[in-house]
Amino acid sequence: MMHVINQRADKTGKKVMFAFNLTGELDQMRRRHDLVLEAGGTCVMASLNSVGLAGMFKLARFANLPIHTHRNGAGAR
C-alpha cells in the first residue's frame, strides 16, 4: 500500500493518511506499528472491541503515529 501512497504523493506533493490495521496481541501490534513507521506510514488503527481499552492505552504509550480507534460492531443492533 505504501508504494501506491508514495507514487501518488510524488505526483501531487501531498501524502494521504492511511490507517493500517494493527489489531492483535500487544507484541504483534508493536511490531506492526514499527513496520508501518519504517515504511513511511502516516497512521495506524486498532479495534477497540478486540484489544480493549487497556490494549489501546498500551498502544498509545509506544506509538509514534496517530492512532485511529476502530469501534467495529458499535452500530450493530
PDB file of N, CA, C and O in Angstrom:
ATOM      1  N   MET A   1       0.824  -1.196   0.000  1.00  0.00           N
ATOM      2  CA  MET A   1       0.000   0.000   0.000  1.00  0.00           C
ATOM      3  C   MET A   1       0.864   1.254   0.000  1.00  0.00           C
ATOM      4  O   MET A   1       0.521   2.243  -0.648  1.00  0.00           O
ATOM      5  N   MET A   2       1.973   1.223   0.716  1.00  0.00           N
ATOM      6  CA  MET A   2       2.824   2.406   0.775  1.00  0.00           C
ATOM      7  C   MET A   2       3.388   2.749  -0.599  1.00  0.00           C
ATOM      8  O   MET A   2       3.636   3.918  -0.893  1.00  0.00           O
ATOM      9  N   HIS A   3       3.592   1.744  -1.434  1.00  0.00           N
ATOM     10  CA  HIS A   3       4.083   2.013  -2.785  1.00  0.00           C
ATOM     11  C   HIS A   3       3.094   2.912  -3.530  1.00  0.00           C
ATOM     12  O   HIS A   3       3.493   3.886  -4.169  1.00  0.00           O
ATOM     13  N   VAL A   4       1.825   2.586  -3.445  1.00  0.00           N
ATOM     14  CA  VAL A   4       0.778   3.368  -4.119  1.00  0.00           C
ATOM     15  C   VAL A   4       0.677   4.759  -3.497  1.00  0.00           C
ATOM     16  O   VAL A   4       0.586   5.755  -4.214  1.00  0.00           O
ATOM     17  N   ILE A   5       0.693   4.828  -2.185  1.00  0.00           N
ATOM     18  CA  ILE A   5       0.599   6.114  -1.492  1.00  0.00           C
ATOM     19  C   ILE A   5       1.776   7.007  -1.875  1.00  0.00           C
ATOM     20  O   ILE A   5       1.591   8.192  -2.152  1.00  0.00           O
ATOM     21  N   ASN A   6       2.975   6.450  -1.891  1.00  0.00           N
ATOM     22  CA  ASN A   6       4.158   7.241  -2.231  1.00  0.00           C
ATOM     23  C   ASN A   6       4.161   7.669  -3.695  1.00  0.00           C
ATOM     24  O   ASN A   6       4.593   8.779  -4.007  1.00  0.00           O
ATOM     25  N   GLN A   7       3.688   6.816  -4.595  1.00  0.00           N
ATOM     26  CA  GLN A   7       3.580   7.194  -6.007  1.00  0.00           C
ATOM     27  C   GLN A   7       2.665   8.401  -6.170  1.00  0.00           C
ATOM     28  O   GLN A   7       2.986   9.351  -6.884  1.00  0.00           O
ATOM     29  N   ARG A   8       1.530   8.347  -5.500  1.00  0.00           N
ATOM     30  CA  ARG A   8       0.566   9.445  -5.585  1.00  0.00           C
ATOM     31  C   ARG A   8       1.134  10.718  -4.956  1.00  0.00           C
ATOM     32  O   ARG A   8       0.919  11.817  -5.468  1.00  0.00           O
ATOM     33  N   ALA A   9       1.852  10.569  -3.853  1.00  0.00           N
ATOM     34  CA  ALA A   9       2.462  11.726  -3.195  1.00  0.00           C
ATOM     35  C   ALA A   9       3.499  12.381  -4.105  1.00  0.00           C
ATOM     36  O   ALA A   9       3.629  13.605  -4.123  1.00  0.00           O
ATOM     37  N   ASP A  10       4.232  11.570  -4.856  1.00  0.00           N
ATOM     38  CA  ASP A  10       5.218  12.116  -5.790  1.00  0.00           C
ATOM     39  C   ASP A  10       4.542  12.949  -6.876  1.00  0.00           C
ATOM     40  O   ASP A  10       5.093  13.954  -7.324  1.00  0.00           O
ATOM     41  N   LYS A  11       3.362  12.537  -7.294  1.00  0.00           N
ATOM     42  CA  LYS A  11       2.644  13.252  -8.357  1.00  0.00           C
ATOM     43  C   LYS A  11       1.957  14.514  -7.847  1.00  0.00           C
ATOM     44  O   LYS A  11       1.932  15.533  -8.536  1.00  0.00           O
ATOM     45  N   THR A  12       1.400  14.443  -6.638  1.00  0.00           N
ATOM     46  CA  THR A  12       0.578  15.550  -6.138  1.00  0.00           C
ATOM     47  C   THR A  12       1.298  16.449  -5.139  1.00  0.00           C
ATOM     48  O   THR A  12       0.890  17.590  -4.920  1.00  0.00           O
ATOM     49  N   GLY A  13       2.367  15.936  -4.534  1.00  0.00           N
ATOM     50  CA  GLY A  13       3.035  16.695  -3.481  1.00  0.00           C
ATOM     51  C   GLY A  13       2.346  16.571  -2.134  1.00  0.00           C
ATOM     52  O   GLY A  13       2.732  17.232  -1.170  1.00  0.00           O
ATOM     53  N   LYS A  14       1.321  15.719  -2.065  1.00  0.00           N
ATOM     54  CA  LYS A  14       0.578  15.523  -0.818  1.00  0.00           C
ATOM     55  C   LYS A  14       0.528  14.035  -0.497  1.00  0.00           C
ATOM     56  O   LYS A  14       0.283  13.207  -1.374  1.00  0.00           O
ATOM     57  N   LYS A  15       0.762  13.707   0.760  1.00  0.00           N
ATOM     58  CA  LYS A  15       0.725  12.308   1.190  1.00  0.00           C
ATOM     59  C   LYS A  15      -0.544  12.069   2.005  1.00  0.00           C
ATOM     60  O   LYS A  15      -0.785  12.735   3.012  1.00  0.00           O
ATOM     61  N   VAL A  16      -1.345  11.113   1.555  1.00  0.00           N
ATOM     62  CA  VAL A  16      -2.597  10.827   2.252  1.00  0.00           C
ATOM     63  C   VAL A  16      -2.329  10.065   3.543  1.00  0.00           C
ATOM     64  O   VAL A  16      -1.303   9.403   3.698  1.00  0.00           O
ATOM     65  N   MET A  17      -3.279  10.178   4.460  1.00  0.00           N
ATOM     66  CA  MET A  17      -3.204   9.409   5.696  1.00  0.00           C
ATOM     67  C   MET A  17      -4.001   8.126   5.497  1.00  0.00           C
ATOM     68  O   MET A  17      -5.189   8.173   5.176  1.00  0.00           O
ATOM     69  N   PHE A  18      -3.360   7.002   5.684  1.00  0.00           N
ATOM     70  CA  PHE A  18      -4.000   5.697   5.561  1.00  0.00           C
ATOM     71  C   PHE A  18      -3.803   4.975   6.877  1.00  0.00           C
ATOM     72  O   PHE A  18      -2.675   4.875   7.359  1.00  0.00           O
ATOM     73  N   ALA A  19      -4.874   4.468   7.469  1.00  0.00           N
ATOM     74  CA  ALA A  19      -4.804   3.802   8.770  1.00  0.00           C
ATOM     75  C   ALA A  19      -4.576   2.306   8.572  1.00  0.00           C
ATOM     76  O   ALA A  19      -5.487   1.580   8.174  1.00  0.00           O
ATOM     77  N   PHE A  20      -3.366   1.853   8.849  1.00  0.00           N
ATOM     78  CA  PHE A  20      -3.031   0.424   8.762  1.00  0.00           C
ATOM     79  C   PHE A  20      -3.510  -0.286  10.019  1.00  0.00           C
ATOM     80  O   PHE A  20      -3.233   0.166  11.130  1.00  0.00           O
ATOM     81  N   ASN A  21      -4.224  -1.386   9.855  1.00  0.00           N
ATOM     82  CA  ASN A  21      -4.794  -2.125  10.978  1.00  0.00           C
ATOM     83  C   ASN A  21      -3.703  -2.932  11.694  1.00  0.00           C
ATOM     84  O   ASN A  21      -3.045  -3.776  11.087  1.00  0.00           O
ATOM     85  N   LEU A  22      -3.524  -2.664  12.980  1.00  0.00           N
ATOM     86  CA  LEU A  22      -2.523  -3.353  13.798  1.00  0.00           C
ATOM     87  C   LEU A  22      -3.125  -4.390  14.723  1.00  0.00           C
ATOM     88  O   LEU A  22      -2.383  -5.110  15.390  1.00  0.00           O
ATOM     89  N   THR A  23      -4.427  -4.491  14.786  1.00  0.00           N
ATOM     90  CA  THR A  23      -5.123  -5.300  15.783  1.00  0.00           C
ATOM     91  C   THR A  23      -4.481  -6.673  15.968  1.00  0.00           C
ATOM     92  O   THR A  23      -4.248  -7.404  15.006  1.00  0.00           O
ATOM     93  N   GLY A  24      -4.203  -7.004  17.224  1.00  0.00           N
ATOM     94  CA  GLY A  24      -3.601  -8.282  17.571  1.00  0.00           C
ATOM     95  C   GLY A  24      -3.149  -8.240  19.021  1.00  0.00           C
ATOM     96  O   GLY A  24      -3.598  -7.399  19.801  1.00  0.00           O
ATOM     97  N   GLU A  25      -2.260  -9.154  19.371  1.00  0.00           N
ATOM     98  CA  GLU A  25      -1.679  -9.135  20.712  1.00  0.00           C
ATOM     99  C   GLU A  25      -0.718  -7.952  20.812  1.00  0.00           C
ATOM    100  O   GLU A  25      -0.259  -7.432  19.795  1.00  0.00           O
ATOM    101  N   LEU A  26      -0.417  -7.530  22.036  1.00  0.00           N
ATOM    102  CA  LEU A  26       0.390  -6.323  22.223  1.00  0.00           C
ATOM    103  C   LEU A  26       1.735  -6.384  21.508  1.00  0.00           C
ATOM    104  O   LEU A  26       2.134  -5.411  20.868  1.00  0.00           O
ATOM    105  N   ASP A  27       2.437  -7.501  21.604  1.00  0.00           N
ATOM    106  CA  ASP A  27       3.732  -7.620  20.926  1.00  0.00           C
ATOM    107  C   ASP A  27       3.567  -7.539  19.410  1.00  0.00           C
ATOM    108  O   ASP A  27       4.395  -6.936  18.727  1.00  0.00           O
ATOM    109  N   GLN A  28       2.510  -8.139  18.887  1.00  0.00           N
ATOM    110  CA  GLN A  28       2.236  -8.064  17.451  1.00  0.00           C
ATOM    111  C   GLN A  28       1.961  -6.626  17.034  1.00  0.00           C
ATOM    112  O   GLN A  28       2.456  -6.164  16.005  1.00  0.00           O
ATOM    113  N   MET A  29       1.172  -5.921  17.836  1.00  0.00           N
ATOM    114  CA  MET A  29       0.846  -4.531  17.497  1.00  0.00           C
ATOM    115  C   MET A  29       2.096  -3.662  17.484  1.00  0.00           C
ATOM    116  O   MET A  29       2.239  -2.796  16.621  1.00  0.00           O
ATOM    117  N   ARG A  30       3.002  -3.886  18.432  1.00  0.00           N
ATOM    118  CA  ARG A  30       4.244  -3.106  18.463  1.00  0.00           C
ATOM    119  C   ARG A  30       5.067  -3.375  17.203  1.00  0.00           C
ATOM    120  O   ARG A  30       5.563  -2.440  16.575  1.00  0.00           O
ATOM    121  N   ARG A  31       5.212  -4.649  16.831  1.00  0.00           N
ATOM    122  CA  ARG A  31       5.986  -4.987  15.622  1.00  0.00           C
ATOM    123  C   ARG A  31       5.327  -4.396  14.374  1.00  0.00           C
ATOM    124  O   ARG A  31       6.006  -3.861  13.498  1.00  0.00           O
ATOM    125  N   ARG A  32       4.012  -4.498  14.304  1.00  0.00           N
ATOM    126  CA  ARG A  32       3.303  -3.960  13.144  1.00  0.00           C
ATOM    127  C   ARG A  32       3.418  -2.444  13.082  1.00  0.00           C
ATOM    128  O   ARG A  32       3.587  -1.877  12.002  1.00  0.00           O
ATOM    129  N   HIS A  33       3.327  -1.784  14.234  1.00  0.00           N
ATOM    130  CA  HIS A  33       3.487  -0.333  14.287  1.00  0.00           C
ATOM    131  C   HIS A  33       4.860   0.060  13.756  1.00  0.00           C
ATOM    132  O   HIS A  33       4.978   0.969  12.935  1.00  0.00           O
ATOM    133  N   ASP A  34       5.892  -0.625  14.227  1.00  0.00           N
ATOM    134  CA  ASP A  34       7.252  -0.298  13.806  1.00  0.00           C
ATOM    135  C   ASP A  34       7.439  -0.530  12.309  1.00  0.00           C
ATOM    136  O   ASP A  34       8.145   0.232  11.649  1.00  0.00           O
ATOM    137  N   LEU A  35       6.820  -1.565  11.771  1.00  0.00           N
ATOM    138  CA  LEU A  35       6.888  -1.844  10.337  1.00  0.00           C
ATOM    139  C   LEU A  35       6.237  -0.712   9.533  1.00  0.00           C
ATOM    140  O   LEU A  35       6.794  -0.251   8.536  1.00  0.00           O
ATOM    141  N   VAL A  36       5.063  -0.273   9.970  1.00  0.00           N
ATOM    142  CA  VAL A  36       4.375   0.830   9.297  1.00  0.00           C
ATOM    143  C   VAL A  36       5.214   2.099   9.375  1.00  0.00           C
ATOM    144  O   VAL A  36       5.357   2.811   8.381  1.00  0.00           O
ATOM    145  N   LEU A  37       5.765   2.384  10.539  1.00  0.00           N
ATOM    146  CA  LEU A  37       6.594   3.576  10.724  1.00  0.00           C
ATOM    147  C   LEU A  37       7.819   3.534   9.809  1.00  0.00           C
ATOM    148  O   LEU A  37       8.132   4.526   9.150  1.00  0.00           O
ATOM    149  N   GLU A  38       8.507   2.403   9.764  1.00  0.00           N
ATOM    150  CA  GLU A  38       9.698   2.259   8.920  1.00  0.00           C
ATOM    151  C   GLU A  38       9.359   2.402   7.435  1.00  0.00           C
ATOM    152  O   GLU A  38      10.179   2.889   6.656  1.00  0.00           O
ATOM    153  N   ALA A  39       8.165   1.983   7.044  1.00  0.00           N
ATOM    154  CA  ALA A  39       7.752   2.056   5.640  1.00  0.00           C
ATOM    155  C   ALA A  39       7.260   3.459   5.255  1.00  0.00           C
ATOM    156  O   ALA A  39       6.940   3.711   4.094  1.00  0.00           O
ATOM    157  N   GLY A  40       7.201   4.358   6.228  1.00  0.00           N
ATOM    158  CA  GLY A  40       6.756   5.720   5.944  1.00  0.00           C
ATOM    159  C   GLY A  40       5.274   5.929   6.101  1.00  0.00           C
ATOM    160  O   GLY A  40       4.730   6.920   5.612  1.00  0.00           O
ATOM    161  N   GLY A  41       4.600   4.998   6.784  1.00  0.00           N
ATOM    162  CA  GLY A  41       3.164   5.124   7.012  1.00  0.00           C
ATOM    163  C   GLY A  41       2.842   6.336   7.865  1.00  0.00           C
ATOM    164  O   GLY A  41       3.696   6.845   8.593  1.00  0.00           O
ATOM    165  N   THR A  42       1.600   6.793   7.769  1.00  0.00           N
ATOM    166  CA  THR A  42       1.197   8.023   8.446  1.00  0.00           C
ATOM    167  C   THR A  42       0.180   7.826   9.559  1.00  0.00           C
ATOM    168  O   THR A  42      -0.114   8.767  10.295  1.00  0.00           O
ATOM    169  N   CYS A  43      -0.373   6.600   9.700  1.00  0.00           N
ATOM    170  CA  CYS A  43      -1.415   6.375  10.698  1.00  0.00           C
ATOM    171  C   CYS A  43      -1.586   4.872  10.926  1.00  0.00           C
ATOM    172  O   CYS A  43      -1.352   4.069  10.023  1.00  0.00           O
ATOM    173  N   VAL A  44      -1.993   4.507  12.130  1.00  0.00           N
ATOM    174  CA  VAL A  44      -2.306   3.109  12.436  1.00  0.00           C
ATOM    175  C   VAL A  44      -3.710   3.033  13.023  1.00  0.00           C
ATOM    176  O   VAL A  44      -4.279   4.043  13.437  1.00  0.00           O
ATOM    177  N   MET A  45      -4.253   1.830  13.052  1.00  0.00           N
ATOM    178  CA  MET A  45      -5.601   1.616  13.561  1.00  0.00           C
ATOM    179  C   MET A  45      -5.623   0.322  14.363  1.00  0.00           C
ATOM    180  O   MET A  45      -4.902  -0.626  14.051  1.00  0.00           O
ATOM    181  N   ALA A  46      -6.448   0.291  15.388  1.00  0.00           N
ATOM    182  CA  ALA A  46      -6.667  -0.940  16.139  1.00  0.00           C
ATOM    183  C   ALA A  46      -8.139  -1.011  16.529  1.00  0.00           C
ATOM    184  O   ALA A  46      -8.796   0.014  16.715  1.00  0.00           O
ATOM    185  N   SER A  47      -8.636  -2.214  16.647  1.00  0.00           N
ATOM    186  CA  SER A  47     -10.027  -2.444  17.011  1.00  0.00           C
ATOM    187  C   SER A  47     -10.177  -2.388  18.528  1.00  0.00           C
ATOM    188  O   SER A  47      -9.629  -3.225  19.246  1.00  0.00           O
ATOM    189  N   LEU A  48     -10.915  -1.407  19.001  1.00  0.00           N
ATOM    190  CA  LEU A  48     -11.150  -1.263  20.431  1.00  0.00           C
ATOM    191  C   LEU A  48     -11.853  -2.494  20.996  1.00  0.00           C
ATOM    192  O   LEU A  48     -11.548  -2.926  22.108  1.00  0.00           O
ATOM    193  N   ASN A  49     -12.785  -3.058  20.242  1.00  0.00           N
ATOM    194  CA  ASN A  49     -13.528  -4.219  20.723  1.00  0.00           C
ATOM    195  C   ASN A  49     -12.650  -5.461  20.823  1.00  0.00           C
ATOM    196  O   ASN A  49     -12.954  -6.368  21.598  1.00  0.00           O
ATOM    197  N   SER A  50     -11.573  -5.516  20.054  1.00  0.00           N
ATOM    198  CA  SER A  50     -10.679  -6.675  20.084  1.00  0.00           C
ATOM    199  C   SER A  50      -9.566  -6.547  21.111  1.00  0.00           C
ATOM    200  O   SER A  50      -9.246  -7.514  21.802  1.00  0.00           O
ATOM    201  N   VAL A  51      -8.970  -5.358  21.218  1.00  0.00           N
ATOM    202  CA  VAL A  51      -7.804  -5.208  22.105  1.00  0.00           C
ATOM    203  C   VAL A  51      -8.168  -4.614  23.455  1.00  0.00           C
ATOM    204  O   VAL A  51      -7.367  -4.666  24.388  1.00  0.00           O
ATOM    205  N   GLY A  52      -9.364  -4.049  23.574  1.00  0.00           N
ATOM    206  CA  GLY A  52      -9.805  -3.471  24.838  1.00  0.00           C
ATOM    207  C   GLY A  52      -9.177  -2.110  25.100  1.00  0.00           C
ATOM    208  O   GLY A  52      -8.238  -1.692  24.423  1.00  0.00           O
ATOM    209  N   LEU A  53      -9.716  -1.443  26.089  1.00  0.00           N
ATOM    210  CA  LEU A  53      -9.228  -0.109  26.437  1.00  0.00           C
ATOM    211  C   LEU A  53      -7.783  -0.158  26.937  1.00  0.00           C
ATOM    212  O   LEU A  53      -6.979   0.713  26.605  1.00  0.00           O
ATOM    213  N   ALA A  54      -7.455  -1.172  27.731  1.00  0.00           N
ATOM    214  CA  ALA A  54      -6.080  -1.299  28.232  1.00  0.00           C
ATOM    215  C   ALA A  54      -5.096  -1.506  27.078  1.00  0.00           C
ATOM    216  O   ALA A  54      -3.991  -0.965  27.097  1.00  0.00           O
ATOM    217  N   GLY A  55      -5.502  -2.291  26.072  1.00  0.00           N
ATOM    218  CA  GLY A  55      -4.657  -2.504  24.905  1.00  0.00           C
ATOM    219  C   GLY A  55      -4.444  -1.225  24.119  1.00  0.00           C
ATOM    220  O   GLY A  55      -3.351  -0.979  23.609  1.00  0.00           O
ATOM    221  N   MET A  56      -5.486  -0.407  24.017  1.00  0.00           N
ATOM    222  CA  MET A  56      -5.361   0.874  23.309  1.00  0.00           C
ATOM    223  C   MET A  56      -4.437   1.823  24.061  1.00  0.00           C
ATOM    224  O   MET A  56      -3.636   2.528  23.448  1.00  0.00           O
ATOM    225  N   PHE A  57      -4.547   1.843  25.386  1.00  0.00           N
ATOM    226  CA  PHE A  57      -3.641   2.686  26.178  1.00  0.00           C
ATOM    227  C   PHE A  57      -2.196   2.238  26.008  1.00  0.00           C
ATOM    228  O   PHE A  57      -1.297   3.070  25.880  1.00  0.00           O
ATOM    229  N   LYS A  58      -1.969   0.940  26.005  1.00  0.00           N
ATOM    230  CA  LYS A  58      -0.615   0.403  25.816  1.00  0.00           C
ATOM    231  C   LYS A  58      -0.084   0.796  24.437  1.00  0.00           C
ATOM    232  O   LYS A  58       1.064   1.222  24.310  1.00  0.00           O
ATOM    233  N   LEU A  59      -0.916   0.654  23.411  1.00  0.00           N
ATOM    234  CA  LEU A  59      -0.526   1.044  22.060  1.00  0.00           C
ATOM    235  C   LEU A  59      -0.158   2.527  22.023  1.00  0.00           C
ATOM    236  O   LEU A  59       0.844   2.907  21.417  1.00  0.00           O
ATOM    237  N   ALA A  60      -0.958   3.348  22.662  1.00  0.00           N
ATOM    238  CA  ALA A  60      -0.706   4.796  22.666  1.00  0.00           C
ATOM    239  C   ALA A  60       0.612   5.149  23.344  1.00  0.00           C
ATOM    240  O   ALA A  60       1.240   6.146  22.989  1.00  0.00           O
ATOM    241  N   ARG A  61       1.035   4.350  24.311  1.00  0.00           N
ATOM    242  CA  ARG A  61       2.285   4.647  25.028  1.00  0.00           C
ATOM    243  C   ARG A  61       3.520   4.483  24.146  1.00  0.00           C
ATOM    244  O   ARG A  61       4.503   5.202  24.324  1.00  0.00           O
ATOM    245  N   PHE A  62       3.483   3.542  23.192  1.00  0.00           N
ATOM    246  CA  PHE A  62       4.674   3.347  22.374  1.00  0.00           C
ATOM    247  C   PHE A  62       4.528   3.868  20.940  1.00  0.00           C
ATOM    248  O   PHE A  62       5.509   3.905  20.197  1.00  0.00           O
ATOM    249  N   ALA A  63       3.328   4.266  20.547  1.00  0.00           N
ATOM    250  CA  ALA A  63       3.103   4.683  19.164  1.00  0.00           C
ATOM    251  C   ALA A  63       3.722   6.045  18.864  1.00  0.00           C
ATOM    252  O   ALA A  63       3.662   6.969  19.675  1.00  0.00           O
ATOM    253  N   ASN A  64       4.313   6.140  17.689  1.00  0.00           N
ATOM    254  CA  ASN A  64       4.839   7.407  17.187  1.00  0.00           C
ATOM    255  C   ASN A  64       3.984   7.935  16.039  1.00  0.00           C
ATOM    256  O   ASN A  64       4.325   8.940  15.414  1.00  0.00           O
ATOM    257  N   LEU A  65       2.888   7.265  15.769  1.00  0.00           N
ATOM    258  CA  LEU A  65       1.969   7.648  14.697  1.00  0.00           C
ATOM    259  C   LEU A  65       0.589   7.896  15.287  1.00  0.00           C
ATOM    260  O   LEU A  65       0.267   7.364  16.350  1.00  0.00           O
ATOM    261  N   PRO A  66      -0.228   8.695  14.612  1.00  0.00           N
ATOM    262  CA  PRO A  66      -1.615   8.856  15.067  1.00  0.00           C
ATOM    263  C   PRO A  66      -2.324   7.500  15.071  1.00  0.00           C
ATOM    264  O   PRO A  66      -2.046   6.639  14.236  1.00  0.00           O
ATOM    265  N   ILE A  67      -3.236   7.327  16.017  1.00  0.00           N
ATOM    266  CA  ILE A  67      -3.966   6.068  16.149  1.00  0.00           C
ATOM    267  C   ILE A  67      -5.454   6.316  15.905  1.00  0.00           C
ATOM    268  O   ILE A  67      -6.066   7.175  16.541  1.00  0.00           O
ATOM    269  N   HIS A  68      -6.016   5.560  14.986  1.00  0.00           N
ATOM    270  CA  HIS A  68      -7.456   5.551  14.787  1.00  0.00           C
ATOM    271  C   HIS A  68      -8.004   4.370  15.571  1.00  0.00           C
ATOM    272  O   HIS A  68      -7.594   3.230  15.354  1.00  0.00           O
ATOM    273  N   THR A  69      -8.930   4.642  16.481  1.00  0.00           N
ATOM    274  CA  THR A  69      -9.564   3.588  17.258  1.00  0.00           C
ATOM    275  C   THR A  69     -10.847   3.183  16.550  1.00  0.00           C
ATOM    276  O   THR A  69     -11.817   3.939  16.495  1.00  0.00           O
ATOM    277  N   HIS A  70     -10.827   1.976  16.013  1.00  0.00           N
ATOM    278  CA  HIS A  70     -11.985   1.476  15.271  1.00  0.00           C
ATOM    279  C   HIS A  70     -12.939   0.790  16.240  1.00  0.00           C
ATOM    280  O   HIS A  70     -12.538  -0.088  17.004  1.00  0.00           O
ATOM    281  N   ARG A  71     -14.185   1.194  16.202  1.00  0.00           N
ATOM    282  CA  ARG A  71     -15.197   0.614  17.089  1.00  0.00           C
ATOM    283  C   ARG A  71     -16.068  -0.340  16.295  1.00  0.00           C
ATOM    284  O   ARG A  71     -17.284  -0.162  16.227  1.00  0.00           O
ATOM    285  N   ASN A  72     -15.451  -1.358  15.690  1.00  0.00           N
ATOM    286  CA  ASN A  72     -16.220  -2.291  14.854  1.00  0.00           C
ATOM    287  C   ASN A  72     -17.334  -2.936  15.656  1.00  0.00           C
ATOM    288  O   ASN A  72     -17.156  -3.342  16.805  1.00  0.00           O
ATOM    289  N   GLY A  73     -18.479  -3.015  15.017  1.00  0.00           N
ATOM    290  CA  GLY A  73     -19.649  -3.608  15.656  1.00  0.00           C
ATOM    291  C   GLY A  73     -20.448  -2.646  16.497  1.00  0.00           C
ATOM    292  O   GLY A  73     -21.492  -3.029  17.025  1.00  0.00           O
ATOM    293  N   ALA A  74     -19.999  -1.397  16.648  1.00  0.00           N
ATOM    294  CA  ALA A  74     -20.682  -0.445  17.515  1.00  0.00           C
ATOM    295  C   ALA A  74     -22.082  -0.106  17.003  1.00  0.00           C
ATOM    296  O   ALA A  74     -22.959   0.247  17.791  1.00  0.00           O
ATOM    297  N   GLY A  75     -22.299  -0.210  15.692  1.00  0.00           N
ATOM    298  CA  GLY A  75     -23.601   0.130  15.127  1.00  0.00           C
ATOM    299  C   GLY A  75     -24.527  -1.060  14.967  1.00  0.00           C
ATOM    300  O   GLY A  75     -25.648  -0.919  14.478  1.00  0.00           O
ATOM    301  N   ALA A  76     -24.063  -2.237  15.379  1.00  0.00           N
ATOM    302  CA  ALA A  76     -24.889  -3.434  15.212  1.00  0.00           C
ATOM    303  C   ALA A  76     -26.080  -3.396  16.157  1.00  0.00           C
ATOM    304  O   ALA A  76     -25.983  -2.901  17.280  1.00  0.00           O
ATOM    305  N   ARG A  77     -27.189  -3.917  15.695  1.00  0.00           N
ATOM    306  CA  ARG A  77     -28.385  -3.932  16.542  1.00  0.00           C
ATOM    307  C   ARG A  77     -28.763  -5.341  16.882  1.00  0.00           C
ATOM    308  O   ARG A  77     -29.746  -5.563  17.589  1.00  0.00           O
TER     309      ARG A  77
END
